[in-house]
Amino acid sequence: MPIYVYETILPDGEGGEQFELFQQFSDAPLTEHPETGEPVRRVIQPPFIGGSWSDSAMKKNVSDDKKLDRLGFTKYVKAGDGFYEKRAGKGPDVISKDKPIQPKDLK
């Protein structure tokens, strides 16, 4: 069952206190607070999609230098003004704005 977020509707039409409620998909949206009877409306929330493609999982995968190296990616980290140091993969140890990467450097 999904968790829905509701908010009370203040006299001026603005949103008030919010609360969460487990409901089935087939249940009609609430129109009043279950305890106080105040008018309420459902608040649209972005879906939570967890698993291997969540934001935290992607950050973890990108920060794993050994895995990036094994998969054939090169990772550079900014190390100063205008230059980057290699943390994983093949390629030059340092790249900078003063000395662009040449095709021979990528072999």
N, C-alpha and C positions, 0 to 999 in steps of 0.2 A: 504494500500500500504506500502511496506517495504521501509526503508531508507537504501540506499547503500552508502558506503564510497568509494571514488575514490581518487587517487593521481596522480599528474603529474609525467611524466617520464622525468628525467633529461638526458642530452646528454650522461652521463657516465652509464646510465641504472639504477641508484639509484632512489629511490622514493623522490618526492619533496612535494609540498604543498598538503594537503588533504582537501577534501570538501565532503559534504553529499548531497544526491539527492534522492527525492521521485521518485520511479519508480514502474510500475506494474511488476508483475512476467513475463508477456509475452513480456516486452520491452527488446530489445537487449542491452547488455552492451555498455556503451559509449566507443569510441575510441579516442575522442578529447574533450578538455575542452569546455563547451558550450559558454563561453564568450571570451576566448583567443585563442582557436584553438590548444592549446598545446596537445601533445599526453598524454593520461591518461590510467590507468588500475584500475580495481575494486580491492579493498582491502578486503580480507576475514576477517570477524568479527565474534566473537562468538555470538550466539543468546541470546537475553535477554528473560528470562522466569520469569515473575513476578508472582504475586498471592501469595497464601498461602504457596508455597514451595520455595520462593526466599531466598537468603542468609539472608537478613535483617529480614524476617519473622521467619526463623529458630532460629536466635540469640535471637529474642524477646521471642519465646516460651521456649527456654532453660533457659533464665534468669528469667522466671516467676516461682518462688519457690512454690507458692500456687498451681499452675497448676500441677507442677511435683509431689508434695505431693499428690494431689487428684488422680493422675493417677497411684500412687504406686511406683514412682521412688524415689531414695535417691540421693541427690546431696551433694557432699563434695567440699569444697574450700580450696586450699592450704593456711595454716595460718602460716607456719614457715618451718624451715628446717626439712623435714621428717615427718611432721604431717599435717592432714587435719581436718577441723571442718565441722560438718553437718550443712547444710542450709535448707534442706527439707527432708521429708520422715522419715521412721523408721530406726532404727539401732543405733549403738553407737554414742555418741556425738562427739567423737574424734577418729580418727584412726592414727596410726603412724607406722613407719618402725620397731620400737622397740617392739610393741605389735600388731601382726597381728590380723585381725578379725577372731573370732571363730564362728562356725556354730550356737552356742547358742546365740551369740550376734545379729543374724539376725532375731530372732523370736520376 
